[in-house]
C-alpha cells in the first residue's frame, strides 16, 4: 500500500486517497523541516500556502511533494499514480 502524508487542512484529499487504497497520515507543515520526515512516505501533499516563502531550499529528499493548490482530489491522485512507483 502506498503511504502518503497530507497536510492538515486537506482532509477531503486525504479521505479520497484513503478510499482509493492509499495509507494516509495527516501532518502539520512544521513537520516537513526535517528530511527524515519525508523518508517515511511515498509522497507528501501540501496546501502550497507556505511553500518556500523565504526562498530557502536546504531540505533535500527523493520523496515527491505535490502542491494541492488549485487541484481536485482526483487530479492529485492522478499525479500520485504517475510519480509513486513503490
N, C-alpha and C positions, 0 to 999 in steps of 0.2 A: 504494500500500500504506500502511495506517495504521501510524504509528510510535508505540509506547508504551514508557515506562520502567517497569520493575518493580523494586521494592526487593529487595535481596539478602535471601534467606530465603523468597521467594515463587516458587521455582523451578517448582513444579507449575503455578502460574498462568501463568508465563512460557512454559513448554513447551506448555500447552494453547492459549494465544493464538497462539504461533508456528505450531502445527499448523493453526490456523484462519485463516491469512492475514495475521497481524499481524507487523510488524517489531518485535522485542522487544530492548531493551537493559537489562541489569541495572545497578543503581546502589547506592551507599552512601547512607544517609539524609543525611549531611552535604553531599551534592551539591546538595540542594534549597534551601540557604540563599541561593542567588543566583537571581534571577528569570530570568536568561538561560538557566539550565539548562532551565526549563520550556518555553522558546520552541522548543526542538529537537523537541518531541514533541506528538502529538495528545492524549495523556492521560498521567498519571502515576499509578501504582498503588503504594500504600504499605501497610505492615502495620497501621498505626494505633497501634502501641505507643509511638511518640514524637511523636505529633501534638500540637503546641501545649501541651506540658507546662507551660511557663511563662506561657502566656496571651498570647504575642506574636502579632501578625498584621500584620507590616510588609512581607511579601512579596506583591506584587500581580502577578497574571498572569491571562490569559484561558484558560490551559490547565487543563482539568478534572483534579481529583485525586480518585481513588477510594480509599476506605479498605477494605481487603480483609478486615479482622477480621470473622469470623463468616459470610463469604460463600464460596460454592463458585466454582470457576473458571468454570463455566457462568453463574452469576449476574453475575460481573464482566464477562464477555463481553457479556451482555445489556445491562448498563449502558453499556458502550463503544459498542454499536450504537445506543443511544438518544442519546448525547451527542456522539459524534465524527462530524462532518459533512464532514471533508476527504476 
